[in-house]
Amino acid sequence: RQREAAEEEARRQREAAEAERRRLAEEEKQKREDEKKRLEEEARRQEREKQRLKEEIKRREEEAARLQKEKEARILEERKRAEAEEAEAKAVEERERERRKKLKKKSGGKKKSGKFGAMASMWDAKASRAEKDLQSNVFSKHYDGSAGRAPKKGEKGYGQAPEGSKSAARSKRANEWVKEQVGILLGVIRRIGAKNSNGRFETRFGPLFIAYQDISDTLVGILKRARKYKCVTFEGDMLWQGSSNHVAIALTEKAGSWGWGADGKKKAA
């Protein structure tokens, strides 16, 4: 009986070992299959990414080609417009020349005054402006680089709009508005401030900011412009609500002779 029991135990151990071997084999097989599926999925993902990159490259190439065509079309349109302007200027010049010949013929070579003289002067001015515009147009055959050269820093007219233009008029109105705002600012400082040891009115940025809430939202910009005009003094390049509330802002001697009053109106000379 002991021998039979031992043989039975050995048989059970062999069966358990065989079952464990089969289980390990199945697990290994499953791992290999899972790894194979993972690699196949990774390959498909890489293929999809490669296809996406190809499509993206193609799209960018098409976009670059479209932009290039648009640029070329704009350049061509600009050339056509310049040629049309040049042709129009020539036509105006030719008509003006013919008109002068007719006027000269009618007047017997004498200089005409009055209405015809004014018209001739007007067309002379238009022809001169058209010629000057063509000299500064890079697409015109009459282009003259020296004629259209912008003034350099330090030269007269640098950073300014052409004299008599709408831009020059707008710039003048803007400068007048800034000077009016500086006058209002100086009046507010005198109203809420107190005289310092130098006898100049002085206040802090915090109270000034509160007083200016119902006046304008351009306080910091006007302060910087007033300092540029040497009407006020304060420390720092920029003032911030809260952190700059303690900064002292004082009037200067020039503030007393500023040409605009606290109401924003220009003082009488």
C-alpha positions as CSV (number, residue, x, y, z in Angstrom):
1,R,0.0,0.0,0.0
2,Q,2.8,2.4,0.7
3,R,4.3,1.7,-2.8
4,E,0.9,2.3,-4.4
5,A,0.5,5.6,-2.5
6,A,4.0,6.7,-3.5
7,E,3.3,5.8,-7.2
8,E,-0.1,7.7,-6.9
9,E,1.7,10.8,-5.5
10,A,4.4,10.6,-8.2
11,R,1.7,10.4,-10.9
12,R,-0.1,13.4,-9.4
13,Q,3.1,15.4,-9.4
14,R,3.8,14.4,-13.0
15,E,0.3,15.5,-14.0
16,A,0.7,18.8,-12.1
17,A,4.1,19.4,-13.7
18,E,2.6,18.7,-17.2
19,A,-0.4,21.0,-16.5
20,E,2.0,23.7,-15.4
21,R,4.2,23.3,-18.5
22,R,1.1,23.5,-20.7
23,R,-0.1,26.6,-18.9
24,L,3.3,28.3,-19.3
25,A,3.4,27.3,-22.9
26,E,-0.1,28.8,-23.4
27,E,1.0,32.0,-21.6
28,E,4.1,32.3,-23.8
29,K,2.0,31.7,-26.9
30,Q,-0.5,34.4,-25.8
31,K,2.4,36.8,-25.1
32,R,3.9,36.2,-28.6
33,E,0.5,36.8,-30.2
34,D,-0.1,40.0,-28.2
35,E,3.4,41.3,-29.1
36,K,2.7,40.5,-32.7
37,K,-0.6,42.3,-32.6
38,R,1.1,45.3,-30.9
39,L,3.8,45.5,-33.5
40,E,1.2,45.2,-36.3
41,E,-0.8,48.0,-34.7
42,E,2.3,50.1,-34.3
43,A,3.2,49.6,-37.9
44,R,-0.3,50.6,-39.0
45,R,0.0,53.7,-36.7
46,Q,3.3,54.7,-38.2
47,E,1.9,54.2,-41.7
48,R,-1.1,56.4,-40.9
49,E,1.3,59.1,-39.4
50,K,3.5,58.8,-42.6
51,Q,0.4,59.3,-44.7
52,R,-0.7,62.3,-42.6
53,L,2.7,63.9,-42.9
54,K,2.6,63.4,-46.7
55,E,-0.8,65.1,-46.8
56,E,0.4,67.9,-44.6
57,I,3.5,68.5,-46.8
58,K,1.3,68.5,-49.9
59,R,-1.1,70.9,-48.3
60,R,1.7,73.3,-47.3
61,E,3.2,73.1,-50.8
62,E,-0.2,73.9,-52.3
63,E,-0.6,76.8,-49.8
64,A,2.9,78.1,-50.7
65,A,2.1,77.9,-54.4
66,R,-1.2,79.7,-53.9
67,L,0.5,82.5,-51.9
68,Q,3.2,82.8,-54.6
69,K,0.5,83.1,-57.3
70,E,-1.3,85.7,-55.3
71,K,1.9,87.6,-54.7
72,E,2.7,87.5,-58.4
73,A,-0.8,88.6,-59.2
74,R,-0.5,91.5,-56.8
75,I,2.8,92.6,-58.4
76,L,1.4,92.4,-61.8
77,E,-1.7,94.3,-60.8
78,E,0.5,97.0,-59.2
79,R,2.6,97.2,-62.4
80,K,-0.6,97.6,-64.5
81,R,-1.9,100.3,-62.1
82,A,1.4,102.1,-62.3
83,E,1.4,101.9,-66.1
84,A,-2.2,103.2,-66.1
85,E,-1.2,106.1,-63.9
86,E,1.7,106.9,-66.0
87,A,-0.4,106.7,-69.2
88,E,-3.0,109.0,-67.5
89,A,-0.3,111.4,-66.4
90,K,1.0,111.5,-70.0
91,A,-2.5,112.1,-71.3
92,V,-3.1,114.9,-68.9
93,E,0.3,116.4,-69.8
94,E,-0.5,116.1,-73.5
95,R,-4.0,117.6,-73.1
96,E,-2.5,120.5,-71.1
97,R,0.2,121.0,-73.8
98,E,-2.5,121.1,-76.5
99,R,-4.6,123.5,-74.4
100,R,-1.7,125.8,-73.9
101,K,-1.0,125.8,-77.6
102,K,-4.6,126.7,-78.3
103,L,-4.6,129.5,-75.7
104,K,-1.4,130.8,-77.0
105,K,-2.7,130.8,-80.6
106,K,-5.9,132.6,-79.5
107,S,-4.1,135.2,-77.5
108,G,-1.6,135.8,-80.2
109,G,1.3,134.8,-78.0
110,K,0.4,137.2,-75.2
111,K,0.2,136.0,-71.6
112,K,-3.4,135.4,-70.5
113,S,-4.6,136.5,-67.1
114,G,-7.8,136.1,-65.1
115,K,-9.9,132.9,-65.4
116,F,-7.6,131.2,-68.1
117,G,-4.5,132.0,-66.2
118,A,-5.9,130.5,-63.0
119,M,-6.9,127.3,-64.9
120,A,-3.4,127.1,-66.5
121,S,-1.8,127.4,-63.0
122,M,-4.1,124.7,-61.6
123,W,-3.2,122.3,-64.4
124,D,0.5,123.1,-64.1
125,A,0.3,122.2,-60.4
126,K,-1.5,118.9,-61.2
127,A,1.0,118.0,-63.9
128,S,3.9,118.8,-61.5
129,R,2.4,116.6,-58.8
130,A,1.8,113.7,-61.2
131,E,5.4,113.9,-62.4
132,K,6.7,114.0,-58.8
133,D,4.5,110.9,-57.9
134,L,5.8,109.0,-60.9
135,Q,9.4,109.7,-59.9
136,S,8.8,108.1,-56.5
137,N,6.9,105.1,-57.9
138,V,9.3,102.1,-58.3
139,F,7.1,100.6,-61.1
140,S,7.4,103.7,-63.2
141,K,10.0,104.1,-65.9
142,H,10.4,107.7,-64.6
143,Y,11.4,106.4,-61.1
144,D,14.1,108.4,-59.5
145,G,15.5,107.0,-56.3
146,S,17.0,110.3,-55.2
147,A,13.7,112.2,-55.8
148,G,11.6,109.8,-53.6
149,R,14.3,109.4,-50.9
150,A,12.8,109.7,-47.4
151,P,14.6,112.1,-45.1
152,K,17.0,110.4,-42.7
153,K,17.1,110.9,-38.9
154,G,18.2,114.4,-38.1
155,E,17.1,115.8,-41.5
156,K,14.2,118.2,-41.9
157,G,10.9,116.4,-42.3
158,Y,12.1,113.2,-40.8
159,G,9.2,111.3,-39.1
160,Q,6.7,113.9,-40.3
161,A,3.9,113.7,-42.8
162,P,4.2,115.7,-46.1
163,E,3.4,119.4,-45.7
164,G,-0.2,120.1,-46.6
165,S,-1.3,116.5,-46.6
166,K,-4.3,115.1,-44.6
167,S,-1.9,113.1,-42.5
168,A,-0.1,116.4,-41.5
169,A,-3.5,117.9,-40.6
170,R,-4.4,114.9,-38.5
171,S,-1.0,115.0,-36.8
172,K,-1.4,118.7,-36.0
173,R,-4.9,118.0,-34.5
174,A,-3.4,115.2,-32.4
175,N,-0.6,117.4,-31.1
176,E,-3.1,120.1,-30.2
177,W,-5.2,117.5,-28.3
178,V,-2.2,116.3,-26.3
179,K,-1.3,119.8,-25.3
180,E,-4.9,120.4,-24.2
181,Q,-4.8,117.3,-22.1
182,V,-1.4,118.3,-20.5
183,G,-3.1,121.6,-19.6
184,I,-6.0,119.8,-17.9
185,L,-3.5,117.5,-16.1
186,L,-1.5,120.5,-14.7
187,G,-4.8,122.0,-13.5
188,V,-5.8,118.8,-11.6
189,I,-2.3,118.6,-9.9
190,R,-2.7,122.2,-8.8
191,R,-6.2,121.5,-7.5
192,I,-5.5,118.4,-5.4
193,G,-1.8,118.9,-4.7
194,A,0.1,121.0,-2.2
195,K,3.3,123.1,-2.5
196,N,6.6,121.4,-1.7
197,S,9.8,122.8,-0.3
198,N,10.6,124.3,-3.7
199,G,7.3,126.1,-3.9
200,R,6.0,123.8,-6.7
201,F,2.7,122.0,-6.5
202,E,3.2,118.3,-5.9
203,T,0.9,115.2,-5.4
204,R,1.2,111.4,-5.3
205,F,0.2,109.1,-8.2
206,G,-2.4,107.3,-6.1
207,P,-4.6,110.4,-5.3
208,L,-4.0,111.7,-8.9
209,F,-5.2,108.4,-10.3
210,I,-8.4,108.5,-8.3
211,A,-9.0,112.2,-9.2
212,Y,-8.5,111.3,-12.9
213,Q,-11.0,108.4,-13.0
214,D,-13.9,110.7,-14.1
215,I,-11.7,112.8,-16.5
216,S,-9.8,110.4,-18.8
217,D,-8.3,106.9,-19.0
218,T,-5.0,108.3,-20.6
219,L,-3.4,109.5,-17.3
220,V,-0.1,107.6,-17.6
221,G,0.4,108.5,-21.3
222,I,-0.4,112.2,-20.7
223,L,2.0,112.2,-17.7
224,K,4.8,110.8,-19.8
225,R,4.1,113.4,-22.5
226,A,4.0,116.2,-19.9
227,R,7.4,115.1,-18.6
228,K,8.6,115.1,-22.2
229,Y,7.5,118.8,-22.4
230,K,9.3,119.3,-19.1
231,C,6.2,120.4,-17.3
232,V,6.3,117.7,-14.6
233,T,8.9,115.5,-12.9
234,F,8.6,112.0,-11.4
235,E,10.8,109.0,-10.9
236,G,10.6,105.8,-13.0
237,D,9.7,105.1,-16.7
238,M,6.2,103.7,-16.0
239,L,3.6,104.3,-13.3
240,W,1.3,101.5,-12.1
241,Q,-1.8,101.7,-10.0
242,G,-1.0,100.3,-6.6
243,S,2.7,99.8,-6.8
244,S,3.4,103.4,-7.9
245,N,0.8,105.1,-5.6
246,H,3.6,106.6,-3.5
247,V,5.5,108.2,-6.4
248,A,5.7,112.0,-6.2
249,I,4.6,114.1,-9.2
250,A,5.7,117.7,-9.1
251,L,5.2,120.6,-11.5
252,T,8.2,122.4,-12.9
253,E,8.8,126.0,-13.7
254,K,7.7,125.5,-17.3
255,A,4.3,124.4,-16.1
256,G,3.5,128.0,-15.1
257,S,3.9,129.2,-18.7
258,W,2.1,126.3,-20.4
259,G,-0.1,127.7,-23.2
260,W,-3.2,125.7,-22.4
261,G,-5.4,126.1,-19.3
262,A,-7.0,123.7,-16.9
263,D,-10.2,123.8,-19.1
264,G,-8.2,122.5,-22.1
265,K,-8.5,125.8,-23.9
266,K,-5.6,127.8,-25.3
267,K,-4.6,130.8,-23.3
268,A,-4.7,134.2,-24.9
269,A,-1.4,135.5,-26.0
